């Protein structure tokens, strides 16, 4: 059961509902979105019904939710959400491009990659400062030095930054630099991390686990929402199947399925799903055609010298073709490319 608070509800109204539920022996989890606040209730549903919560000040509606992912479900939130990251919207009617290097290597490489991302139509910059890798001997990222580089490039280009956080202890550090926190595929069911980013005041990009069902993915989002953060974007990045011709298998059907089940935006990662440069553009076209709210792609000025995933990074002619695709295809489907923000110094 969830209590939907009216937009004009005060903090006192919210506190009164929480106190009433707790007095009845239940738990109440307050989640705040851009336009309204939702209170998720845990406990005896019949007893909550007897409280007549609809009669209380500031309460817009009380809804029984049949699915286990109550806060991210469309049962109480029929209209799909738009999430804002550093002023950049992600949601229905738009195609938002997030691009940048898989990992931050140097200030020059990151700034050049950001310029390439802008040329490809990107309105946000991705880049890894902490890199959880399959091999303990692989490059693990620059850490805080990488975060400082991303912040400097944001100041130069105006692009909001999304970067991965890999453990609860580093959430505050990454939040101090990034505009959006990414939870990677290997961390999707790190429930302590999900709770930590849910308590942070930053939007979250939640990648689907490579072995996760759609319900498990949405339940991971519920962990974040239950801690008070409804600013979540879901990312389908390919799942592990029996197929070996590609790095992963892009579950293109996940986009319409999840958009029917959840109000959260859904984007696709055509770089990590295919794992090959020649697959990124075809998968990008498929993502836009199926209705994805955006894409997140790797770019690099010298892919052959990249310290991470150079085989899937776009460069040169690929960037120009990507720009054509994202500027023309969405309009054919009644949508628009999200415009890039203007750097503060250029206004």
PyMOL commands that set and color helices and strands:
alter all, ss='L'
color gray80, all
select helices_A, chain A and resi 11-23+45-49+53-55+107-119+144-157+168-177+185-187+191-199+214-226+253-261+270-274+277-290+303-305+310-312+317-332+344-346
alter helices_A, ss='H'
color red, helices_A
select strands_A, chain A and resi 2-5+27-32+37-42+59-63+83-85+88-90+94-100+124-126+160-164+180-183+203-207+232-236+265-268+294-298+336-337
alter strands_A, ss='S'
color yellow, strands_A
deselect
rebuild
show_as cartoon
